[in-house]
Amino acid sequence: MSFYEIKNEKAIINIKAQPNSSKNKIAGLYGENAVKINIKAPAVEGAANKELIKFLSKSFKVPKSEIEIKGETSKQKKVVLPLNERVKKFLESVKG
């Protein structure tokens, strides 16, 4: 099992969100099946999800409107991103 799959030119990445962190950052692999992402915002009224979308949008130069989160109320989420060069490089670098 991998932490991501690619379908129809989109990357579907399993994410373990860590709200209330000191800063927004990609912390690396979480086990073998997810990428851990630290988010500053608390998990209150969707604040962490909004912050996560903003962070991913900046990190991968993808419009916020093209990022989709599945599993909004769970810490284990699936994030769907358009597959651009930055996303490809990121997946390669994490995979090792």
N, CA, C and O atoms as a CHARMM CRD file, in Angstrom:
* protein
*
  384
    1    1 MET  N      0.85900  -1.20900   0.00000 PROA 1      0.00000
    2    1 MET  CA     0.00000   0.00000   0.00000 PROA 1      0.00000
    3    1 MET  C      0.88400   1.24400   0.00000 PROA 1      0.00000
    4    1 MET  O      1.87500   1.32100   0.72600 PROA 1      0.00000
    5    2 SER  N      0.51300   2.18700  -0.80700 PROA 2      0.00000
    6    2 SER  CA     1.28500   3.41800  -0.91100 PROA 2      0.00000
    7    2 SER  C      0.50500   4.56200  -0.27400 PROA 2      0.00000
    8    2 SER  O     -0.69200   4.44200  -0.01000 PROA 2      0.00000
    9    3 PHE  N      1.19600   5.67200  -0.03300 PROA 3      0.00000
   10    3 PHE  CA     0.53500   6.82900   0.56900 PROA 3      0.00000
   11    3 PHE  C     -0.18000   7.68700  -0.47100 PROA 3      0.00000
   12    3 PHE  O     -0.81600   8.68100  -0.12200 PROA 3      0.00000
   13    4 TYR  N     -0.07800   7.30600  -1.75900 PROA 4      0.00000
   14    4 TYR  CA    -0.77500   8.08500  -2.78800 PROA 4      0.00000
   15    4 TYR  C     -1.14900   7.19600  -3.96700 PROA 4      0.00000
   16    4 TYR  O     -0.61500   6.09900  -4.13700 PROA 4      0.00000
   17    5 GLU  N     -2.07400   7.69400  -4.77200 PROA 5      0.00000
   18    5 GLU  CA    -2.36200   7.06100  -6.05900 PROA 5      0.00000
   19    5 GLU  C     -2.58300   8.16600  -7.08100 PROA 5      0.00000
   20    5 GLU  O     -2.90100   9.30300  -6.73200 PROA 5      0.00000
   21    6 ILE  N     -2.41200   7.81100  -8.33800 PROA 6      0.00000
   22    6 ILE  CA    -2.59600   8.78900  -9.40800 PROA 6      0.00000
   23    6 ILE  C     -3.72100   8.31500 -10.31500 PROA 6      0.00000
   24    6 ILE  O     -3.70000   7.19800 -10.83400 PROA 6      0.00000
   25    7 LYS  N     -4.70600   9.19300 -10.49300 PROA 7      0.00000
   26    7 LYS  CA    -5.86900   8.88000 -11.33200 PROA 7      0.00000
   27    7 LYS  C     -6.24100  10.11700 -12.12300 PROA 7      0.00000
   28    7 LYS  O     -6.33900  11.20800 -11.56300 PROA 7      0.00000
   29    8 ASN  N     -6.44600   9.95700 -13.41600 PROA 8      0.00000
   30    8 ASN  CA    -6.92800  11.06200 -14.26100 PROA 8      0.00000
   31    8 ASN  C     -6.14400  12.35900 -14.06000 PROA 8      0.00000
   32    8 ASN  O     -6.73900  13.42300 -13.89100 PROA 8      0.00000
   33    9 GLU  N     -4.81700  12.27400 -14.07700 PROA 9      0.00000
   34    9 GLU  CA    -3.96800  13.45600 -13.91900 PROA 9      0.00000
   35    9 GLU  C     -4.15200  14.16000 -12.57600 PROA 9      0.00000
   36    9 GLU  O     -3.91400  15.36300 -12.45900 PROA 9      0.00000
   37   10 LYS  N     -4.57500  13.40700 -11.57100 PROA 10     0.00000
   38   10 LYS  CA    -4.67500  13.95700 -10.21400 PROA 10     0.00000
   39   10 LYS  C     -3.95000  13.02400  -9.25900 PROA 10     0.00000
   40   10 LYS  O     -3.95100  11.80500  -9.42900 PROA 10     0.00000
   41   11 ALA  N     -3.32600  13.63100  -8.24200 PROA 11     0.00000
   42   11 ALA  CA    -2.67300  12.83800  -7.19700 PROA 11     0.00000
   43   11 ALA  C     -3.61500  12.79500  -6.00500 PROA 11     0.00000
   44   11 ALA  O     -4.08800  13.83400  -5.54400 PROA 11     0.00000
   45   12 ILE  N     -3.88700  11.59100  -5.50700 PROA 12     0.00000
   46   12 ILE  CA    -4.72000  11.41300  -4.32100 PROA 12     0.00000
   47   12 ILE  C     -3.76300  10.97700  -3.21300 PROA 12     0.00000
   48   12 ILE  O     -3.23500   9.86600  -3.23500 PROA 12     0.00000
   49   13 ILE  N     -3.54900  11.86400  -2.24900 PROA 13     0.00000
   50   13 ILE  CA    -2.54100  11.63300  -1.21200 PROA 13     0.00000
   51   13 ILE  C     -3.21700  11.41700   0.13300 PROA 13     0.00000
   52   13 ILE  O     -4.07100  12.20400   0.54200 PROA 13     0.00000
   53   14 ASN  N     -2.82800  10.34200   0.82000 PROA 14     0.00000
   54   14 ASN  CA    -3.30800  10.10400   2.18500 PROA 14     0.00000
   55   14 ASN  C     -2.52300  11.01100   3.11800 PROA 14     0.00000
   56   14 ASN  O     -1.29200  11.03700   3.09300 PROA 14     0.00000
   57   15 ILE  N     -3.25200  11.75300   3.93800 PROA 15     0.00000
   58   15 ILE  CA    -2.61600  12.71600   4.82700 PROA 15     0.00000
   59   15 ILE  C     -3.05500  12.48500   6.26200 PROA 15     0.00000
   60   15 ILE  O     -4.22600  12.22600   6.53800 PROA 15     0.00000
   61   16 LYS  N     -2.10400  12.58300   7.15800 PROA 16     0.00000
   62   16 LYS  CA    -2.38500  12.59600   8.59300 PROA 16     0.00000
   63   16 LYS  C     -2.19000  14.03900   9.00800 PROA 16     0.00000
   64   16 LYS  O     -1.06200  14.53000   9.04900 PROA 16     0.00000
   65   17 ALA  N     -3.28500  14.72300   9.31700 PROA 17     0.00000
   66   17 ALA  CA    -3.21100  16.13500   9.69400 PROA 17     0.00000
   67   17 ALA  C     -2.91400  16.26300  11.18600 PROA 17     0.00000
   68   17 ALA  O     -3.47500  15.53800  12.00700 PROA 17     0.00000
   69   18 GLN  N     -2.03800  17.18200  11.51800 PROA 18     0.00000
   70   18 GLN  CA    -1.68900  17.44600  12.92000 PROA 18     0.00000
   71   18 GLN  C     -1.98700  18.91700  13.20500 PROA 18     0.00000
   72   18 GLN  O     -1.12900  19.77800  13.01300 PROA 18     0.00000
   73   19 PRO  N     -3.23100  19.20600  13.67200 PROA 19     0.00000
   74   19 PRO  CA    -3.58500  20.60700  13.94400 PROA 19     0.00000
   75   19 PRO  C     -2.86100  21.14900  15.18000 PROA 19     0.00000
   76   19 PRO  O     -2.21700  20.39500  15.90900 PROA 19     0.00000
   77   20 ASN  N     -2.97200  22.45100  15.40900 PROA 20     0.00000
   78   20 ASN  CA    -2.36600  23.12000  16.56500 PROA 20     0.00000
   79   20 ASN  C     -0.85000  22.97700  16.61400 PROA 20     0.00000
   80   20 ASN  O     -0.27100  22.91000  17.69800 PROA 20     0.00000
   81   21 SER  N     -0.20700  22.92900  15.46300 PROA 21     0.00000
   82   21 SER  CA     1.24900  22.81700  15.42700 PROA 21     0.00000
   83   21 SER  C      1.87300  24.20500  15.47800 PROA 21     0.00000
   84   21 SER  O      1.19200  25.21100  15.27700 PROA 21     0.00000
   85   22 SER  N      3.17700  24.25100  15.74900 PROA 22     0.00000
   86   22 SER  CA     3.84300  25.55500  15.83700 PROA 22     0.00000
   87   22 SER  C      3.96200  26.22000  14.47300 PROA 22     0.00000
   88   22 SER  O      3.96400  27.44700  14.37600 PROA 22     0.00000
   89   23 LYS  N      4.06400  25.40400  13.40700 PROA 23     0.00000
   90   23 LYS  CA     4.08900  25.98600  12.06300 PROA 23     0.00000
   91   23 LYS  C      3.55300  24.98100  11.05600 PROA 23     0.00000
   92   23 LYS  O      3.48200  23.78100  11.32200 PROA 23     0.00000
   93   24 ASN  N      3.17200  25.50700   9.88000 PROA 24     0.00000
   94   24 ASN  CA     2.70200  24.63600   8.80100 PROA 24     0.00000
   95   24 ASN  C      3.90900  23.99000   8.14100 PROA 24     0.00000
   96   24 ASN  O      4.82200  24.68500   7.69600 PROA 24     0.00000
   97   25 LYS  N      3.91900  22.67400   8.07500 PROA 25     0.00000
   98   25 LYS  CA     5.01400  22.00600   7.37500 PROA 25     0.00000
   99   25 LYS  C      4.64800  20.57200   7.04400 PROA 25     0.00000
  100   25 LYS  O      3.79600  19.95900   7.68700 PROA 25     0.00000
  101   26 ILE  N      5.31700  20.05600   6.01900 PROA 26     0.00000
  102   26 ILE  CA     5.17800  18.65500   5.66800 PROA 26     0.00000
  103   26 ILE  C      6.21400  17.92100   6.50700 PROA 26     0.00000
  104   26 ILE  O      7.41500  18.13400   6.34200 PROA 26     0.00000
  105   27 ALA  N      5.75300  17.05700   7.40500 PROA 27     0.00000
  106   27 ALA  CA     6.65500  16.42600   8.36600 PROA 27     0.00000
  107   27 ALA  C      7.24400  15.11800   7.84000 PROA 27     0.00000
  108   27 ALA  O      8.10900  14.52600   8.48500 PROA 27     0.00000
  109   28 GLY  N      6.78200  14.66200   6.67100 PROA 28     0.00000
  110   28 GLY  CA     7.31500  13.43000   6.10100 PROA 28     0.00000
  111   28 GLY  C      6.32500  12.28700   6.18700 PROA 28     0.00000
  112   28 GLY  O      5.14500  12.49600   6.46900 PROA 28     0.00000
  113   29 LEU  N      6.80100  11.08900   5.94700 PROA 29     0.00000
  114   29 LEU  CA     5.91000   9.93700   5.95200 PROA 29     0.00000
  115   29 LEU  C      5.42200   9.62300   7.35200 PROA 29     0.00000
  116   29 LEU  O      6.16100   9.75800   8.32700 PROA 29     0.00000
  117   30 TYR  N      4.17800   9.20500   7.44000 PROA 30     0.00000
  118   30 TYR  CA     3.57600   8.77200   8.69200 PROA 30     0.00000
  119   30 TYR  C      3.24600   7.30400   8.47900 PROA 30     0.00000
  120   30 TYR  O      2.24700   6.96900   7.84300 PROA 30     0.00000
  121   31 GLY  N      4.08500   6.43900   9.01100 PROA 31     0.00000
  122   31 GLY  CA     3.94600   5.02100   8.68600 PROA 31     0.00000
  123   31 GLY  C      4.26500   4.85300   7.20600 PROA 31     0.00000
  124   31 GLY  O      5.09600   5.58000   6.66300 PROA 31     0.00000
  125   32 GLU  N      3.61400   3.90600   6.55700 PROA 32     0.00000
  126   32 GLU  CA     3.85700   3.71000   5.12400 PROA 32     0.00000
  127   32 GLU  C      2.71100   4.21700   4.27100 PROA 32     0.00000
  128   32 GLU  O      2.81900   4.27500   3.04700 PROA 32     0.00000
  129   33 ASN  N      1.60900   4.58400   4.91800 PROA 33     0.00000
  130   33 ASN  CA     0.39500   4.85600   4.15600 PROA 33     0.00000
  131   33 ASN  C     -0.08400   6.29400   4.17400 PROA 33     0.00000
  132   33 ASN  O     -1.16800   6.58200   3.66700 PROA 33     0.00000
  133   34 ALA  N      0.69800   7.21300   4.74800 PROA 34     0.00000
  134   34 ALA  CA     0.23500   8.60000   4.79700 PROA 34     0.00000
  135   34 ALA  C      1.41800   9.55400   4.92700 PROA 34     0.00000
  136   34 ALA  O      2.51400   9.16400   5.33000 PROA 34     0.00000
  137   35 VAL  N      1.16800  10.81100   4.57600 PROA 35     0.00000
  138   35 VAL  CA     2.13700  11.88100   4.77200 PROA 35     0.00000
  139   35 VAL  C      1.60300  12.72800   5.92100 PROA 35     0.00000
  140   35 VAL  O      0.43300  13.11000   5.92900 PROA 35     0.00000
  141   36 LYS  N      2.46700  13.01700   6.88800 PROA 36     0.00000
  142   36 LYS  CA     2.04100  13.84200   8.02000 PROA 36     0.00000
  143   36 LYS  C      2.27200  15.31100   7.67900 PROA 36     0.00000
  144   36 LYS  O      3.35100  15.70500   7.23600 PROA 36     0.00000
  145   37 ILE  N      1.23800  16.10000   7.89600 PROA 37     0.00000
  146   37 ILE  CA     1.33400  17.53500   7.65800 PROA 37     0.00000
  147   37 ILE  C      0.91400  18.27200   8.92700 PROA 37     0.00000
  148   37 ILE  O     -0.19200  18.08700   9.43500 PROA 37     0.00000
  149   38 ASN  N      1.81200  19.10300   9.42100 PROA 38     0.00000
  150   38 ASN  CA     1.51600  19.91400  10.59500 PROA 38     0.00000
  151   38 ASN  C      0.82900  21.19400  10.13900 PROA 38     0.00000
  152   38 ASN  O      1.25000  21.82900   9.17200 PROA 38     0.00000
  153   39 ILE  N     -0.23400  21.56100  10.84900 PROA 39     0.00000
  154   39 ILE  CA    -1.01700  22.74500  10.51400 PROA 39     0.00000
  155   39 ILE  C     -1.16900  23.59700  11.76900 PROA 39     0.00000
  156   39 ILE  O     -1.49700  23.08700  12.84100 PROA 39     0.00000
  157   40 LYS  N     -0.92800  24.90500  11.62700 PROA 40     0.00000
  158   40 LYS  CA    -1.00000  25.80900  12.78100 PROA 40     0.00000
  159   40 LYS  C     -2.41500  25.92800  13.34900 PROA 40     0.00000
  160   40 LYS  O     -2.60600  25.99900  14.56300 PROA 40     0.00000
  161   41 ALA  N     -3.38800  25.94900  12.46200 PROA 41     0.00000
  162   41 ALA  CA    -4.77300  26.21500  12.88100 PROA 41     0.00000
  163   41 ALA  C     -5.32200  25.07500  13.74100 PROA 41     0.00000
  164   41 ALA  O     -4.93400  23.92000  13.56400 PROA 41     0.00000
  165   42 PRO  N     -6.22000  25.39700  14.66600 PROA 42     0.00000
  166   42 PRO  CA    -6.86800  24.34800  15.46800 PROA 42     0.00000
  167   42 PRO  C     -7.92500  23.61800  14.64700 PROA 42     0.00000
  168   42 PRO  O     -8.40000  24.12900  13.63200 PROA 42     0.00000
  169   43 ALA  N     -8.28400  22.43300  15.09200 PROA 43     0.00000
  170   43 ALA  CA    -9.30800  21.64600  14.39100 PROA 43     0.00000
  171   43 ALA  C    -10.68800  22.08800  14.85400 PROA 43     0.00000
  172   43 ALA  O    -11.43300  21.30500  15.44500 PROA 43     0.00000
  173   44 VAL  N    -11.02500  23.34100  14.58500 PROA 44     0.00000
  174   44 VAL  CA   -12.30000  23.91600  15.02900 PROA 44     0.00000
  175   44 VAL  C    -13.00500  24.51500  13.81900 PROA 44     0.00000
  176   44 VAL  O    -12.43000  25.33400  13.10100 PROA 44     0.00000
  177   45 GLU  N    -14.24200  24.10900  13.59700 PROA 45     0.00000
  178   45 GLU  CA   -15.07200  24.67400  12.52100 PROA 45     0.00000
  179   45 GLU  C    -14.35700  24.73900  11.18200 PROA 45     0.00000
  180   45 GLU  O    -14.48700  25.72300  10.45400 PROA 45     0.00000
  181   46 GLY  N    -13.60700  23.70500  10.85500 PROA 46     0.00000
  182   46 GLY  CA   -12.97200  23.63500   9.54300 PROA 46     0.00000
  183   46 GLY  C    -11.74400  24.52200   9.37300 PROA 46     0.00000
  184   46 GLY  O    -11.21400  24.63100   8.26700 PROA 46     0.00000
  185   47 ALA  N    -11.28100  25.16200  10.45600 PROA 47     0.00000
  186   47 ALA  CA   -10.12700  26.07500  10.34600 PROA 47     0.00000
  187   47 ALA  C     -8.88300  25.33500   9.87100 PROA 47     0.00000
  188   47 ALA  O     -8.15500  25.84200   9.01600 PROA 47     0.00000
  189   48 ALA  N     -8.62900  24.15500  10.40500 PROA 48     0.00000
  190   48 ALA  CA    -7.43100  23.39900  10.00900 PROA 48     0.00000
  191   48 ALA  C     -7.51700  22.98200   8.54300 PROA 48     0.00000
  192   48 ALA  O     -6.50700  23.00500   7.84000 PROA 48     0.00000
  193   49 ASN  N     -8.69600  22.60500   8.07300 PROA 49     0.00000
  194   49 ASN  CA    -8.85400  22.22900   6.65700 PROA 49     0.00000
  195   49 ASN  C     -8.59400  23.41500   5.74400 PROA 49     0.00000
  196   49 ASN  O     -7.93900  23.27400   4.71100 PROA 49     0.00000
  197   50 LYS  N     -9.10200  24.58600   6.11800 PROA 50     0.00000
  198   50 LYS  CA    -8.86700  25.79000   5.31500 PROA 50     0.00000
  199   50 LYS  C     -7.37700  26.09400   5.25500 PROA 50     0.00000
  200   50 LYS  O     -6.83600  26.40300   4.19400 PROA 50     0.00000
  201   51 GLU  N     -6.72100  26.00100   6.40800 PROA 51     0.00000
  202   51 GLU  CA    -5.28500  26.26200   6.49000 PROA 51     0.00000
  203   51 GLU  C     -4.50200  25.22800   5.67500 PROA 51     0.00000
  204   51 GLU  O     -3.52000  25.56200   5.01200 PROA 51     0.00000
  205   52 LEU  N     -4.94600  23.97800   5.73300 PROA 52     0.00000
  206   52 LEU  CA    -4.29700  22.90000   4.97200 PROA 52     0.00000
  207   52 LEU  C     -4.38000  23.18500   3.47000 PROA 52     0.00000
  208   52 LEU  O     -3.38900  23.04300   2.75400 PROA 52     0.00000
  209   53 ILE  N     -5.56200  23.58700   2.99600 PROA 53     0.00000
  210   53 ILE  CA    -5.74300  23.90000   1.57700 PROA 53     0.00000
  211   53 ILE  C     -4.84700  25.07600   1.17700 PROA 53     0.00000
  212   53 ILE  O     -4.21000  25.04900   0.12500 PROA 53     0.00000
  213   54 LYS  N     -4.80500  26.10600   2.02600 PROA 54     0.00000
  214   54 LYS  CA    -3.97100  27.27700   1.74300 PROA 54     0.00000
  215   54 LYS  C     -2.49300  26.86300   1.66400 PROA 54     0.00000
  216   54 LYS  O     -1.77000  27.27600   0.75700 PROA 54     0.00000
  217   55 PHE  N     -2.06600  26.05300   2.61500 PROA 55     0.00000
  218   55 PHE  CA    -0.67000  25.59700   2.67600 PROA 55     0.00000
  219   55 PHE  C     -0.31000  24.75200   1.45100 PROA 55     0.00000
  220   55 PHE  O      0.74400  24.94900   0.84700 PROA 55     0.00000
  221   56 LEU  N     -1.18300  23.81800   1.08800 PROA 56     0.00000
  222   56 LEU  CA    -0.92400  22.97000  -0.08100 PROA 56     0.00000
  223   56 LEU  C     -0.92700  23.79700  -1.36600 PROA 56     0.00000
  224   56 LEU  O     -0.12100  23.56300  -2.26600 PROA 56     0.00000
  225   57 SER  N     -1.83100  24.75500  -1.44100 PROA 57     0.00000
  226   57 SER  CA    -1.92400  25.62800  -2.60500 PROA 57     0.00000
  227   57 SER  C     -0.60600  26.38000  -2.81300 PROA 57     0.00000
  228   57 SER  O     -0.09200  26.45300  -3.92900 PROA 57     0.00000
  229   58 LYS  N     -0.06800  26.93700  -1.72300 PROA 58     0.00000
  230   58 LYS  CA     1.21400  27.65200  -1.78800 PROA 58     0.00000
  231   58 LYS  C      2.35900  26.70600  -2.10100 PROA 58     0.00000
  232   58 LYS  O      3.18900  26.99000  -2.96400 PROA 58     0.00000
  233   59 SER  N      2.40500  25.57900  -1.39700 PROA 59     0.00000
  234   59 SER  CA     3.51900  24.63600  -1.53200 PROA 59     0.00000
  235   59 SER  C      3.64500  24.09900  -2.94400 PROA 59     0.00000
  236   59 SER  O      4.75300  23.95100  -3.46000 PROA 59     0.00000
  237   60 PHE  N      2.51000  23.80400  -3.57400 PROA 60     0.00000
  238   60 PHE  CA     2.53700  23.14600  -4.88300 PROA 60     0.00000
  239   60 PHE  C      2.10300  24.04400  -6.02800 PROA 60     0.00000
  240   60 PHE  O      1.96000  23.57900  -7.15900 PROA 60     0.00000
  241   61 LYS  N      1.88900  25.33800  -5.74800 PROA 61     0.00000
  242   61 LYS  CA     1.47000  26.29700  -6.78700 PROA 61     0.00000
  243   61 LYS  C      0.23400  25.78800  -7.53800 PROA 61     0.00000
  244   61 LYS  O      0.20500  25.72800  -8.76800 PROA 61     0.00000
  245   62 VAL  N     -0.78000  25.42700  -6.75400 PROA 62     0.00000
  246   62 VAL  CA    -2.03500  24.90300  -7.29200 PROA 62     0.00000
  247   62 VAL  C     -3.15600  25.82300  -6.79800 PROA 62     0.00000
  248   62 VAL  O     -3.15700  26.20100  -5.62600 PROA 62     0.00000
  249   63 PRO  N     -4.10600  26.19100  -7.65700 PROA 63     0.00000
  250   63 PRO  CA    -5.22200  27.02100  -7.17900 PROA 63     0.00000
  251   63 PRO  C     -6.00600  26.31200  -6.06800 PROA 63     0.00000
  252   63 PRO  O     -6.26300  25.11100  -6.14500 PROA 63     0.00000
  253   64 LYS  N     -6.38000  27.07300  -5.03800 PROA 64     0.00000
  254   64 LYS  CA    -7.12700  26.49100  -3.91100 PROA 64     0.00000
  255   64 LYS  C     -8.38800  25.77700  -4.38200 PROA 64     0.00000
  256   64 LYS  O     -8.78400  24.75700  -3.81900 PROA 64     0.00000
  257   65 SER  N     -9.01300  26.32700  -5.42200 PROA 65     0.00000
  258   65 SER  CA   -10.26600  25.74900  -5.91800 PROA 65     0.00000
  259   65 SER  C    -10.07000  24.34900  -6.50800 PROA 65     0.00000
  260   65 SER  O    -11.03700  23.60600  -6.67600 PROA 65     0.00000
  261   66 GLU  N     -8.81300  23.98700  -6.82400 PROA 66     0.00000
  262   66 GLU  CA    -8.56000  22.67900  -7.42900 PROA 66     0.00000
  263   66 GLU  C     -8.11000  21.63200  -6.41300 PROA 66     0.00000
  264   66 GLU  O     -7.77400  20.50700  -6.78200 PROA 66     0.00000
  265   67 ILE  N     -8.10700  22.00500  -5.13300 PROA 67     0.00000
  266   67 ILE  CA    -7.71500  21.06500  -4.07800 PROA 67     0.00000
  267   67 ILE  C     -8.97800  20.56900  -3.38800 PROA 67     0.00000
  268   67 ILE  O     -9.84400  21.35300  -2.99800 PROA 67     0.00000
  269   68 GLU  N     -9.06200  19.26700  -3.25000 PROA 68     0.00000
  270   68 GLU  CA   -10.25200  18.65900  -2.65900 PROA 68     0.00000
  271   68 GLU  C     -9.82700  17.82300  -1.45400 PROA 68     0.00000
  272   68 GLU  O     -8.84000  17.08900  -1.51300 PROA 68     0.00000
  273   69 ILE  N    -10.58300  17.94200  -0.36000 PROA 69     0.00000
  274   69 ILE  CA   -10.29400  17.13700   0.83100 PROA 69     0.00000
  275   69 ILE  C    -11.43700  16.15600   1.04800 PROA 69     0.00000
  276   69 ILE  O    -12.60900  16.53300   1.04700 PROA 69     0.00000
  277   70 LYS  N    -11.07400  14.89500   1.23300 PROA 70     0.00000
  278   70 LYS  CA   -12.07000  13.88500   1.59400 PROA 70     0.00000
  279   70 LYS  C    -11.74400  13.43600   3.01500 PROA 70     0.00000
  280   70 LYS  O    -10.58500  13.17200   3.33500 PROA 70     0.00000
  281   71 GLY  N    -12.76300  13.35000   3.86400 PROA 71     0.00000
  282   71 GLY  CA   -12.54100  12.99100   5.26000 PROA 71     0.00000
  283   71 GLY  C    -12.30000  14.23900   6.09100 PROA 71     0.00000
  284   71 GLY  O    -11.37700  14.28900   6.90400 PROA 71     0.00000
  285   72 GLU  N    -13.14000  15.24700   5.88000 PROA 72     0.00000
  286   72 GLU  CA   -12.92200  16.55600   6.50100 PROA 72     0.00000
  287   72 GLU  C    -12.89300  16.53200   8.02000 PROA 72     0.00000
  288   72 GLU  O    -12.15200  17.30200   8.63100 PROA 72     0.00000
  289   73 THR  N    -13.68400  15.66500   8.64300 PROA 73     0.00000
  290   73 THR  CA   -13.73600  15.67800  10.10600 PROA 73     0.00000
  291   73 THR  C    -12.76700  14.68300  10.73700 PROA 73     0.00000
  292   73 THR  O    -12.72300  14.54400  11.95900 PROA 73     0.00000
  293   74 SER  N    -12.00200  14.00000   9.91600 PROA 74     0.00000
  294   74 SER  CA   -11.05400  13.00900  10.41000 PROA 74     0.00000
  295   74 SER  C     -9.64000  13.55400  10.31600 PROA 74     0.00000
  296   74 SER  O     -9.36200  14.42900   9.49600 PROA 74     0.00000
  297   75 LYS  N     -8.74100  13.03700  11.15600 PROA 75     0.00000
  298   75 LYS  CA    -7.33500  13.43200  11.04000 PROA 75     0.00000
  299   75 LYS  C     -6.67700  12.71200   9.86400 PROA 75     0.00000
  300   75 LYS  O     -5.66900  13.17200   9.32800 PROA 75     0.00000
  301   76 GLN  N     -7.25900  11.58000   9.47000 PROA 76     0.00000
  302   76 GLN  CA    -6.77600  10.85400   8.28900 PROA 76     0.00000
  303   76 GLN  C     -7.60800  11.34100   7.10600 PROA 76     0.00000
  304   76 GLN  O     -8.81600  11.11100   7.05500 PROA 76     0.00000
  305   77 LYS  N     -6.97600  11.99700   6.17900 PROA 77     0.00000
  306   77 LYS  CA    -7.69300  12.58800   5.04900 PROA 77     0.00000
  307   77 LYS  C     -7.12200  12.09700   3.73300 PROA 77     0.00000
  308   77 LYS  O     -6.00800  11.57500   3.67900 PROA 77     0.00000
  309   78 LYS  N     -7.88200  12.27000   2.69500 PROA 78     0.00000
  310   78 LYS  CA    -7.37600  12.08500   1.33900 PROA 78     0.00000
  311   78 LYS  C     -7.45400  13.45300   0.69000 PROA 78     0.00000
  312   78 LYS  O     -8.50900  14.08600   0.67900 PROA 78     0.00000
  313   79 VAL  N     -6.34200  13.90200   0.15500 PROA 79     0.00000
  314   79 VAL  CA    -6.30800  15.19800  -0.52000 PROA 79     0.00000
  315   79 VAL  C     -6.08400  14.94100  -1.99700 PROA 79     0.00000
  316   79 VAL  O     -5.18500  14.19500  -2.38300 PROA 79     0.00000
  317   80 VAL  N     -6.91400  15.56800  -2.81900 PROA 80     0.00000
  318   80 VAL  CA    -6.80500  15.40900  -4.26900 PROA 80     0.00000
  319   80 VAL  C     -6.21700  16.69400  -4.84600 PROA 80     0.00000
  320   80 VAL  O     -6.76600  17.78200  -4.66900 PROA 80     0.00000
  321   81 LEU  N     -5.08100  16.54200  -5.54500 PROA 81     0.00000
  322   81 LEU  CA    -4.38200  17.68600  -6.14700 PROA 81     0.00000
  323   81 LEU  C     -4.18000  17.43700  -7.63500 PROA 81     0.00000
  324   81 LEU  O     -4.00100  16.29000  -8.04600 PROA 81     0.00000
  325   82 PRO  N     -4.20400  18.49100  -8.45300 PROA 82     0.00000
  326   82 PRO  CA    -3.83000  18.30800  -9.85300 PROA 82     0.00000
  327   82 PRO  C     -2.36600  17.88600  -9.90900 PROA 82     0.00000
  328   82 PRO  O     -1.54300  18.37400  -9.13400 PROA 82     0.00000
  329   83 LEU  N     -2.05000  16.99600 -10.81000 PROA 83     0.00000
  330   83 LEU  CA    -0.69700  16.45100 -10.88800 PROA 83     0.00000
  331   83 LEU  C      0.19100  17.38400 -11.71300 PROA 83     0.00000
  332   83 LEU  O      0.24300  17.26800 -12.93700 PROA 83     0.00000
  333   84 ASN  N      0.88900  18.31000 -11.04800 PROA 84     0.00000
  334   84 ASN  CA     1.82600  19.17900 -11.75900 PROA 84     0.00000
  335   84 ASN  C      3.25700  18.74700 -11.41000 PROA 84     0.00000
  336   84 ASN  O      3.45300  17.78000 -10.67400 PROA 84     0.00000
  337   85 GLU  N      4.24000  19.45700 -11.93600 PROA 85     0.00000
  338   85 GLU  CA     5.64100  19.06100 -11.72100 PROA 85     0.00000
  339   85 GLU  C      6.02200  19.07200 -10.24800 PROA 85     0.00000
  340   85 GLU  O      6.72400  18.17500  -9.78100 PROA 85     0.00000
  341   86 ARG  N      5.55900  20.09000  -9.50500 PROA 86     0.00000
  342   86 ARG  CA     5.89400  20.17400  -8.08000 PROA 86     0.00000
  343   86 ARG  C      5.33600  18.98900  -7.31000 PROA 86     0.00000
  344   86 ARG  O      6.01100  18.42900  -6.44700 PROA 86     0.00000
  345   87 VAL  N      4.11200  18.61200  -7.62000 PROA 87     0.00000
  346   87 VAL  CA     3.49100  17.47400  -6.93700 PROA 87     0.00000
  347   87 VAL  C      4.26200  16.20300  -7.26800 PROA 87     0.00000
  348   87 VAL  O      4.53100  15.39100  -6.38300 PROA 87     0.00000
  349   88 LYS  N      4.62200  16.02300  -8.55300 PROA 88     0.00000
  350   88 LYS  CA     5.38400  14.84500  -8.96100 PROA 88     0.00000
  351   88 LYS  C      6.71800  14.76800  -8.21900 PROA 88     0.00000
  352   88 LYS  O      7.09500  13.71200  -7.71200 PROA 88     0.00000
  353   89 LYS  N      7.43000  15.90300  -8.16100 PROA 89     0.00000
  354   89 LYS  CA     8.72800  15.93800  -7.47400 PROA 89     0.00000
  355   89 LYS  C      8.56000  15.59600  -5.99600 PROA 89     0.00000
  356   89 LYS  O      9.36000  14.85400  -5.42700 PROA 89     0.00000
  357   90 PHE  N      7.51300  16.14500  -5.38200 PROA 90     0.00000
  358   90 PHE  CA     7.25800  15.87800  -3.97500 PROA 90     0.00000
  359   90 PHE  C      7.02900  14.37700  -3.74000 PROA 90     0.00000
  360   90 PHE  O      7.61500  13.78800  -2.83100 PROA 90     0.00000
  361   91 LEU  N      6.17800  13.77200  -4.56300 PROA 91     0.00000
  362   91 LEU  CA     5.88100  12.34200  -4.40600 PROA 91     0.00000
  363   91 LEU  C      7.15400  11.50700  -4.56200 PROA 91     0.00000
  364   91 LEU  O      7.37800  10.56000  -3.80800 PROA 91     0.00000
  365   92 GLU  N      7.97500  11.86100  -5.53700 PROA 92     0.00000
  366   92 GLU  CA     9.25100  11.14800  -5.74500 PROA 92     0.00000
  367   92 GLU  C     10.17200  11.29900  -4.53500 PROA 92     0.00000
  368   92 GLU  O     10.79300  10.33400  -4.09100 PROA 92     0.00000
  369   93 SER  N     10.25200  12.52200  -4.00900 PROA 93     0.00000
  370   93 SER  CA    11.17800  12.78000  -2.90300 PROA 93     0.00000
  371   93 SER  C     10.73800  12.05700  -1.62400 PROA 93     0.00000
  372   93 SER  O     11.57800  11.56200  -0.87200 PROA 93     0.00000
  373   94 VAL  N      9.44300  11.99800  -1.38100 PROA 94     0.00000
  374   94 VAL  CA     8.96100  11.31000  -0.17800 PROA 94     0.00000
  375   94 VAL  C      9.11300   9.81500  -0.31200 PROA 94     0.00000
  376   94 VAL  O      9.45600   9.11900   0.64300 PROA 94     0.00000
  377   95 LYS  N      8.85300   9.32900  -1.51800 PROA 95     0.00000
  378   95 LYS  CA     8.95700   7.90600  -1.77600 PROA 95     0.00000
  379   95 LYS  C     10.38600   7.40300  -1.54400 PROA 95     0.00000
  380   95 LYS  O     10.61800   6.26500  -1.13500 PROA 95     0.00000
  381   96 GLY  N     11.33200   8.30900  -1.82500 PROA 96     0.00000
  382   96 GLY  CA    12.73600   7.96500  -1.62000 PROA 96     0.00000
  383   96 GLY  C     13.22900   7.16000  -2.75200 PROA 96     0.00000
  384   96 GLY  O     14.39600   6.76700  -2.76800 PROA 96     0.00000
